[in-house]
Amino acid sequence: MSNNSGNRLVIPAARDAMDKFKMEAANEVGVNLKNGYNGDITARQAGSVGGQMVKKMIQAYENGLK
């Protein structure tokens, strides 16, 4: 059985919030993302954006524990 969920969100209505979050993270690490297709960025840049998003999510979780 394959669980190939891809980029589907559990709550589809959260798409706009996630896009805004991604743009903020990209801006923080200096990556110029556009709305829509971003296939022209490098894997390193994409990884920087994803890493920044994870870092911010962990910080938010840890702040919620306090």
C-alpha atoms as an extended CHARMM CRD file, in Angstrom:
* protein
*
        66  EXT
         1         1  MET       CA              0.0000000000        0.0000000000        0.0000000000  PROA      1               0.0000000000
         2         2  SER       CA              1.4540000000        3.3380000000       -1.0410000000  PROA      2               0.0000000000
         3         3  ASN       CA              0.9820000000        6.5190000000        0.9440000000  PROA      3               0.0000000000
         4         4  ASN       CA              2.0090000000        8.9880000000       -1.7200000000  PROA      4               0.0000000000
         5         5  SER       CA              0.4280000000       12.1560000000       -0.3300000000  PROA      5               0.0000000000
         6         6  GLY       CA              2.8540000000       14.5750000000       -1.9930000000  PROA      6               0.0000000000
         7         7  ASN       CA              2.2020000000       18.2110000000       -1.1160000000  PROA      7               0.0000000000
         8         8  ARG       CA             -1.4340000000       17.8060000000       -0.1270000000  PROA      8               0.0000000000
         9         9  LEU       CA             -2.3820000000       19.6010000000        3.0510000000  PROA      9               0.0000000000
        10        10  VAL       CA             -4.5490000000       17.9770000000        5.6900000000  PROA      10              0.0000000000
        11        11  ILE       CA             -6.6040000000       21.1880000000        5.7030000000  PROA      11              0.0000000000
        12        12  PRO       CA             -6.7790000000       22.4860000000        2.1160000000  PROA      12              0.0000000000
        13        13  ALA       CA             -7.9440000000       25.9210000000        3.3250000000  PROA      13              0.0000000000
        14        14  ALA       CA             -4.4990000000       26.3730000000        4.9240000000  PROA      14              0.0000000000
        15        15  ARG       CA             -2.8630000000       26.7010000000        1.4780000000  PROA      15              0.0000000000
        16        16  ASP       CA             -2.7650000000       30.5250000000        1.5720000000  PROA      16              0.0000000000
        17        17  ALA       CA             -1.2580000000       30.5860000000        5.0690000000  PROA      17              0.0000000000
        18        18  MET       CA              1.3970000000       28.0300000000        4.0680000000  PROA      18              0.0000000000
        19        19  ASP       CA              2.2640000000       30.0040000000        0.9330000000  PROA      19              0.0000000000
        20        20  LYS       CA              2.6550000000       33.1690000000        3.0220000000  PROA      20              0.0000000000
        21        21  PHE       CA              4.7890000000       31.2600000000        5.5430000000  PROA      21              0.0000000000
        22        22  LYS       CA              6.9950000000       29.9310000000        2.7270000000  PROA      22              0.0000000000
        23        23  MET       CA              7.4510000000       33.4230000000        1.2660000000  PROA      23              0.0000000000
        24        24  GLU       CA              8.4170000000       34.8200000000        4.6910000000  PROA      24              0.0000000000
        25        25  ALA       CA             10.9420000000       32.0270000000        5.2310000000  PROA      25              0.0000000000
        26        26  ALA       CA             12.3960000000       32.5730000000        1.7400000000  PROA      26              0.0000000000
        27        27  ASN       CA             12.7310000000       36.2880000000        2.3920000000  PROA      27              0.0000000000
        28        28  GLU       CA             14.5380000000       35.6050000000        5.6930000000  PROA      28              0.0000000000
        29        29  VAL       CA             17.1750000000       33.4510000000        3.9850000000  PROA      29              0.0000000000
        30        30  GLY       CA             17.4980000000       35.7340000000        0.9510000000  PROA      30              0.0000000000
        31        31  VAL       CA             15.8350000000       33.5110000000       -1.6610000000  PROA      31              0.0000000000
        32        32  ASN       CA             13.6650000000       35.3120000000       -4.2120000000  PROA      32              0.0000000000
        33        33  LEU       CA             10.5390000000       33.1700000000       -4.6270000000  PROA      33              0.0000000000
        34        34  LYS       CA              7.7090000000       34.0280000000       -6.9820000000  PROA      34              0.0000000000
        35        35  ASN       CA              4.0800000000       32.9960000000       -6.7880000000  PROA      35              0.0000000000
        36        36  GLY       CA              3.6910000000       29.8740000000       -8.9000000000  PROA      36              0.0000000000
        37        37  TYR       CA              6.5730000000       28.0800000000      -10.5760000000  PROA      37              0.0000000000
        38        38  ASN       CA             10.0170000000       28.3710000000       -8.9510000000  PROA      38              0.0000000000
        39        39  GLY       CA             11.9210000000       25.7490000000      -10.8940000000  PROA      39              0.0000000000
        40        40  ASP       CA             14.7100000000       28.2180000000      -11.5680000000  PROA      40              0.0000000000
        41        41  ILE       CA             15.9950000000       28.1900000000       -7.9670000000  PROA      41              0.0000000000
        42        42  THR       CA             18.7580000000       25.8060000000       -6.9570000000  PROA      42              0.0000000000
        43        43  ALA       CA             18.3000000000       22.7880000000       -4.7090000000  PROA      43              0.0000000000
        44        44  ARG       CA             20.4320000000       24.5670000000       -2.1140000000  PROA      44              0.0000000000
        45        45  GLN       CA             18.0980000000       27.5670000000       -2.1500000000  PROA      45              0.0000000000
        46        46  ALA       CA             15.0030000000       25.3710000000       -1.9150000000  PROA      46              0.0000000000
        47        47  GLY       CA             16.5870000000       23.4780000000        0.9730000000  PROA      47              0.0000000000
        48        48  SER       CA             17.3790000000       26.7400000000        2.7360000000  PROA      48              0.0000000000
        49        49  VAL       CA             13.7320000000       27.7730000000        2.5250000000  PROA      49              0.0000000000
        50        50  GLY       CA             12.4970000000       24.3970000000        3.7900000000  PROA      50              0.0000000000
        51        51  GLY       CA             15.0680000000       24.3740000000        6.5750000000  PROA      51              0.0000000000
        52        52  GLN       CA             14.0390000000       27.8600000000        7.6870000000  PROA      52              0.0000000000
        53        53  MET       CA             10.3920000000       26.7720000000        7.7300000000  PROA      53              0.0000000000
        54        54  VAL       CA             11.2050000000       23.7670000000        9.9180000000  PROA      54              0.0000000000
        55        55  LYS       CA             13.3300000000       25.9120000000       12.2290000000  PROA      55              0.0000000000
        56        56  LYS       CA             10.4480000000       28.3700000000       12.6890000000  PROA      56              0.0000000000
        57        57  MET       CA              7.9300000000       25.5560000000       13.2890000000  PROA      57              0.0000000000
        58        58  ILE       CA             10.1670000000       24.0280000000       15.9650000000  PROA      58              0.0000000000
        59        59  GLN       CA             10.6110000000       27.4180000000       17.6260000000  PROA      59              0.0000000000
        60        60  ALA       CA              6.8400000000       27.9720000000       17.6320000000  PROA      60              0.0000000000
        61        61  TYR       CA              6.2840000000       24.5250000000       19.1590000000  PROA      61              0.0000000000
        62        62  GLU       CA              8.9220000000       25.0890000000       21.8440000000  PROA      62              0.0000000000
        63        63  ASN       CA              7.4300000000       28.4940000000       22.6890000000  PROA      63              0.0000000000
        64        64  GLY       CA              4.0480000000       26.8160000000       23.0580000000  PROA      64              0.0000000000
        65        65  LEU       CA              5.5000000000       24.4280000000       25.6330000000  PROA      65              0.0000000000
        66        66  LYS       CA              6.5750000000       27.2760000000       27.9180000000  PROA      66              0.0000000000
